[in-house]
Amino acid sequence: MELTIRYECAGVDWREVTAILRSVGMGVYAPEQHRKGFEGSYARVFVYHGAKLVGFGRAIADGAYQAAFYDCAVAVEYQGQGIGRTIVAHLLDRVEGCNVILFATPGKEGFYERLEFSRMKTGMALFKNSEVMRQRGFIE
């Protein structure tokens, strides 16, 4: 399968981003909010199969030693084909030398463990809607 990797937000259909995030059970905001989040990020990766957006991810970072990955997602029909691995690899290249943290959708932790991420013992979070995040299995 021939994939195209893009790093810029120009031309991204933010409704597609929202639809993919919704389809994989991740946090969904209005398309304009996703645009703002990606544009404000240190690095971003968009994967296309032809003209179709099939996956993406973003990193916030200080450019020196700390980074966090967010919104890493692959369209359901494209999962299991190495696209998620490609997204993470490209983001890691963009934040080389940084420690990287992320939180995975419950049930997807194994994917990141296969990429050599480790579970944290002291991770903490303060969510705007903690009850929803508790129901979705993100917090105790």
C-alpha positions in Angstrom: 0.0 0.0 0.0 1.4 3.4 -1.0 1.1 5.9 1.8 1.9 9.6 1.8 3.2 11.3 5.0 2.6 15.0 5.6 3.7 17.2 8.4 1.7 20.3 7.8 -1.9 21.1 8.6 -2.6 22.8 5.2 -5.3 21.0 3.4 -6.4 18.7 6.3 -10.1 18.1 6.4 -10.7 18.5 10.2 -14.1 16.9 9.9 -12.2 13.7 8.8 -10.0 14.0 11.9 -13.0 14.3 14.1 -14.7 11.3 12.4 -11.7 9.1 12.7 -11.2 10.0 16.4 -14.9 9.3 17.0 -14.8 5.9 15.2 -11.9 4.7 17.4 -13.4 5.9 20.6 -11.1 8.7 21.4 -11.7 12.2 22.6 -13.7 14.3 20.1 -14.1 18.0 19.9 -15.4 20.3 17.2 -13.3 20.2 14.0 -12.1 23.7 14.6 -10.8 22.7 18.0 -8.8 19.8 16.5 -7.3 22.2 13.9 -6.3 24.5 16.7 -4.7 21.6 18.7 -2.7 20.3 15.8 -1.6 23.7 14.6 -0.4 24.6 18.1 1.6 21.3 18.4 5.4 21.0 18.1 5.1 18.2 15.5 2.3 16.5 13.7 2.0 13.6 11.2 -0.8 12.9 8.8 -0.9 9.7 6.8 -2.8 9.5 3.5 -3.7 6.6 1.2 -4.2 8.4 -2.0 -6.4 11.4 -1.1 -7.9 9.7 1.9 -6.7 10.6 5.4 -6.2 7.3 7.2 -4.2 8.3 10.4 -2.5 11.0 12.3 -0.9 12.0 15.5 0.7 15.0 17.2 3.3 15.9 19.8 3.7 18.8 22.1 7.2 19.3 23.2 9.8 21.7 24.6 12.3 20.7 21.9 14.9 19.8 24.5 14.0 16.9 26.7 10.2 16.5 27.2 7.4 15.6 24.8 3.9 14.2 24.9 2.0 12.4 22.1 -1.7 13.1 21.6 -4.5 12.1 19.1 -2.6 9.2 17.6 -5.3 7.4 15.6 -5.7 5.2 12.6 -9.0 4.7 10.7 -10.6 1.4 11.8 -10.4 -0.1 8.3 -6.7 0.7 8.1 -5.7 -0.7 11.5 -3.3 -3.6 11.7 -1.3 -2.5 8.6 1.6 -0.8 10.4 0.2 2.8 10.0 0.1 3.4 13.8 3.7 2.2 14.0 4.6 4.6 11.2 2.9 7.6 12.9 4.7 6.9 16.2 8.1 6.5 14.4 7.7 9.8 12.6 6.7 11.6 15.8 9.7 10.1 17.6 12.0 11.3 14.9 10.6 14.8 15.3 11.2 14.9 19.1 14.5 13.0 19.1 16.3 13.1 22.4 13.1 13.8 24.4 11.4 11.7 27.0 7.9 10.9 25.7 4.7 10.4 27.6 1.2 9.6 26.4 -2.0 8.1 27.5 -3.6 5.3 25.5 -7.2 4.5 25.0 -8.1 1.7 27.4 -7.3 -1.6 25.7 -4.6 -0.1 23.4 -1.8 -0.1 25.9 -0.3 -3.3 24.4 0.3 -1.5 21.0 2.5 1.1 22.7 4.2 -1.6 24.8 5.2 -3.4 21.6 6.9 0.0 20.6 8.9 -0.1 23.8 6.8 2.3 25.8 6.4 1.5 29.5 3.5 1.8 31.8 4.0 4.7 34.3 3.4 4.1 38.0 2.9 7.8 38.9 0.9 9.3 36.1 -1.6 11.8 37.2 -4.3 13.7 35.3 -6.8 16.6 35.9 -9.5 16.3 33.3 -12.2 18.9 32.6 -14.8 16.1 32.8 -13.4 13.6 35.1 -16.6 11.6 35.4 -16.6 10.8 31.7 -12.9 9.9 31.8 -13.6 7.6 34.8 -16.5 5.9 32.9 -14.3 5.4 29.9 -11.6 3.7 32.0 -8.9 6.4 31.9 -8.8 7.2 35.6 -9.6 5.4 38.8 
